[in-house]
Amino acid sequence: LDIGSGSGILGILVKRDFEKLNLSQCEIQDTFQFLSQKNVQCNNLQSTLFKGDFSKIDFDKKFDLIVSNPPFYHAQVIKSLNENIKIARYNDSLPLENFIKKVSQVLNNNGKFLFCYDAKQLDVIVELCEKQKLNIEAVKFLHPKISKEATLVMIMVKKNSKSLMKILPPFIMFEEDGEFTKNTLEIYDRCATHSIKAEVTL
């Protein structure tokens, strides 16, 4: 299950690499529902699309693997005026506690959950996962540059696991001169995608 599938790219890439996987996608916004379905069709794949708010959908099955790039910006920061962007980015559209609780409900025993989130909220994530019997097995911090603090944390969770948490080497996205690092370029190459660079402050 790809939660908040957006354009569908995350689920599509997982399905491409694991052909026997049965892909499901969940998306609340009409525009992105269309894009998810269209991109699945363009890539000659199949998917079940669940339309609506993830925390309120009555799923007819449980999942062995859940992936997500959820809305994680804190609700109290200044928001975009674009409604589509607002829903996709800010966690008041899918509060963290509701998100993790619902994941636990629809994840099979020993199933895995992989997602990214605002690194500053890791303490809350750990507390909520423990409450829902979701054991964090690995974390990897993403830094815009080696000289900058982590902005994102990538997390691998397993339901009912008792493994100790691994802190993986950090991922550095940009060199100090603003160019992509070798690791970043390798990911774009492996995924056969490219980044449309926007003006951002790192």
C-alpha positions as CSV (number, residue, x, y, z in Angstrom):
1,L,0.0,0.0,0.0
2,D,1.3,3.4,-1.0
3,I,-0.4,6.0,1.3
4,G,-0.8,9.4,-0.2
5,S,0.2,8.2,-3.6
6,G,0.3,11.6,-5.3
7,S,1.5,11.1,-8.9
8,G,2.0,7.4,-8.0
9,I,5.7,7.3,-8.5
10,L,6.7,5.7,-5.2
11,G,4.3,2.7,-5.6
12,I,5.2,2.4,-9.2
13,L,8.9,2.2,-8.5
14,V,8.3,-0.5,-5.8
15,K,6.1,-2.5,-8.2
16,R,8.7,-2.2,-11.0
17,D,11.3,-3.7,-8.8
18,F,9.0,-6.4,-7.2
19,E,6.9,-7.6,-10.1
20,K,4.9,-10.2,-8.0
21,L,3.8,-7.4,-5.6
22,N,0.1,-6.5,-5.6
23,L,0.0,-2.7,-5.6
24,S,-2.6,-0.6,-3.8
25,Q,-2.6,3.1,-3.6
26,C,-4.5,5.5,-1.3
27,E,-5.1,9.2,-2.3
28,I,-7.4,11.8,-1.0
29,Q,-7.2,14.5,-3.8
30,D,-9.1,14.1,-7.0
31,T,-6.3,15.5,-9.1
32,F,-3.7,13.1,-7.7
33,Q,-6.1,10.2,-7.9
34,F,-6.2,10.8,-11.7
35,L,-2.4,11.1,-11.9
36,S,-1.9,7.9,-9.9
37,Q,-4.2,5.9,-12.2
38,K,-2.8,7.5,-15.3
39,N,0.8,6.8,-14.5
40,V,0.0,3.2,-13.5
41,Q,-1.6,2.7,-16.9
42,C,1.3,4.5,-18.8
43,N,3.7,2.1,-17.1
44,N,1.6,-1.0,-18.0
45,L,1.0,-1.9,-14.4
46,Q,-2.1,-2.6,-12.3
47,S,-3.2,-1.1,-9.0
48,T,-6.1,-0.9,-6.7
49,L,-6.9,2.7,-5.8
50,F,-8.5,3.6,-2.5
51,K,-10.0,7.1,-2.7
52,G,-10.4,9.3,0.4
53,D,-8.8,10.0,3.8
54,F,-6.5,7.2,4.7
55,S,-7.4,7.4,8.4
56,K,-11.1,6.9,7.6
57,I,-11.1,4.3,4.8
58,D,-12.5,0.9,5.7
59,F,-9.9,-1.3,4.0
60,D,-11.1,-4.8,2.9
61,K,-7.6,-6.3,3.5
62,K,-4.4,-5.9,5.4
63,F,-0.9,-5.3,3.9
64,D,2.5,-6.9,4.2
65,L,4.3,-3.7,3.1
66,I,3.2,-0.1,3.4
67,V,5.2,2.9,2.0
68,S,4.5,6.6,2.3
69,N,5.7,10.1,1.8
70,P,3.0,11.6,3.9
71,P,2.2,15.3,4.6
72,F,4.7,16.0,7.4
73,Y,5.2,19.8,7.8
74,H,3.9,20.9,11.1
75,A,0.4,22.4,11.1
76,Q,1.6,25.7,12.8
77,V,4.0,26.8,10.1
78,I,3.1,29.2,7.3
79,K,1.1,27.3,4.7
80,S,0.9,27.5,0.9
81,L,-2.2,29.2,-0.4
82,N,-2.5,26.4,-3.0
83,E,-5.1,23.9,-1.6
84,N,-3.5,20.9,-3.4
85,I,-0.1,21.7,-2.0
86,K,-1.5,22.4,1.5
87,I,-3.2,19.0,1.7
88,A,-0.1,17.2,0.4
89,R,2.4,18.9,2.6
90,Y,0.9,19.8,6.0
91,N,0.1,17.2,8.7
92,D,-3.2,18.8,9.7
93,S,-4.6,17.0,6.7
94,L,-3.3,13.7,8.2
95,P,-2.2,14.1,11.8
96,L,0.8,11.9,12.8
97,E,-1.1,10.1,15.6
98,N,-4.0,9.2,13.3
99,F,-1.5,8.2,10.6
100,I,0.5,5.7,12.7
101,K,-2.6,4.3,14.5
102,K,-4.2,3.5,11.1
103,V,-1.0,2.0,9.7
104,S,-0.9,-0.4,12.7
105,Q,-4.5,-1.4,12.1
106,V,-4.0,-2.3,8.4
107,L,-0.5,-3.8,8.6
108,N,-0.1,-7.6,8.9
109,N,1.8,-9.1,11.8
110,N,5.5,-8.9,10.9
111,G,4.6,-6.5,8.1
112,K,6.9,-3.6,7.3
113,F,6.2,0.1,7.0
114,L,8.7,2.5,5.4
115,F,8.2,6.3,5.4
116,C,9.9,9.6,5.7
117,Y,9.0,12.5,8.0
118,D,10.2,15.7,9.5
119,A,13.4,14.8,11.5
120,K,12.5,17.2,14.3
121,Q,9.5,15.1,15.1
122,L,11.4,11.8,15.6
123,D,10.8,11.8,19.3
124,V,7.0,11.9,18.8
125,I,7.3,9.2,16.1
126,V,9.1,6.8,18.4
127,E,6.6,7.3,21.2
128,L,3.6,6.8,18.8
129,C,5.1,3.7,17.2
130,E,5.8,2.1,20.6
131,K,2.2,2.7,21.6
132,Q,1.0,0.9,18.4
133,K,3.4,-2.0,18.8
134,L,5.4,-0.9,15.7
135,N,9.1,-1.4,16.3
136,I,11.4,1.0,14.5
137,E,14.2,-1.2,13.1
138,A,16.2,1.4,11.1
139,V,16.4,5.1,10.7
140,K,18.4,7.1,8.2
141,F,18.7,10.9,8.3
142,L,18.7,13.1,5.2
143,H,20.8,16.2,5.2
144,P,20.5,18.8,2.4
145,K,24.3,19.3,2.7
146,I,26.9,17.8,5.0
147,S,27.2,21.1,6.8
148,K,23.5,21.3,7.4
149,E,21.3,19.6,10.1
150,A,19.0,16.8,9.1
151,T,15.7,17.9,7.6
152,L,14.1,14.5,7.0
153,V,14.3,11.1,8.6
154,M,13.6,7.8,6.7
155,I,12.2,5.1,8.9
156,M,11.7,1.4,8.6
157,V,9.2,-0.1,11.0
158,K,8.1,-3.7,11.6
159,K,5.0,-4.8,13.4
160,N,5.6,-6.9,16.6
161,S,9.3,-7.0,16.1
162,K,11.8,-6.8,18.9
163,S,15.0,-6.0,16.9
164,L,17.2,-3.2,18.2
165,M,17.1,0.0,16.2
166,K,19.9,0.6,13.6
167,I,21.1,4.1,12.9
168,L,22.2,4.0,9.2
169,P,24.8,6.3,7.6
170,P,23.3,9.7,6.7
171,F,22.2,10.6,3.2
172,I,23.6,13.8,1.9
173,M,21.6,15.2,-1.0
174,F,23.8,18.2,-2.3
175,E,27.5,19.0,-2.4
176,E,28.5,22.3,-0.8
177,D,28.5,23.9,-4.3
178,G,24.9,23.0,-4.7
179,E,25.4,20.1,-7.2
180,F,23.8,16.7,-6.4
181,T,26.0,14.2,-4.6
182,K,27.1,10.9,-6.3
183,N,24.6,9.0,-4.1
184,T,21.7,11.3,-5.2
185,L,22.6,10.9,-8.9
186,E,22.8,7.1,-8.5
187,I,19.3,7.1,-7.2
188,Y,17.9,9.1,-10.0
189,D,19.7,6.9,-12.5
190,R,18.5,3.7,-10.8
191,C,14.9,5.0,-10.8
192,A,15.2,6.3,-14.3
193,T,13.9,9.7,-13.1
194,H,15.2,13.2,-13.0
195,S,14.7,16.2,-10.7
196,I,13.1,19.4,-11.9
197,K,15.2,21.9,-9.8
198,A,13.3,24.6,-8.1
199,E,14.6,27.6,-6.2
200,V,15.0,26.4,-2.6
201,T,16.9,27.7,0.4
202,L,19.1,25.0,1.8
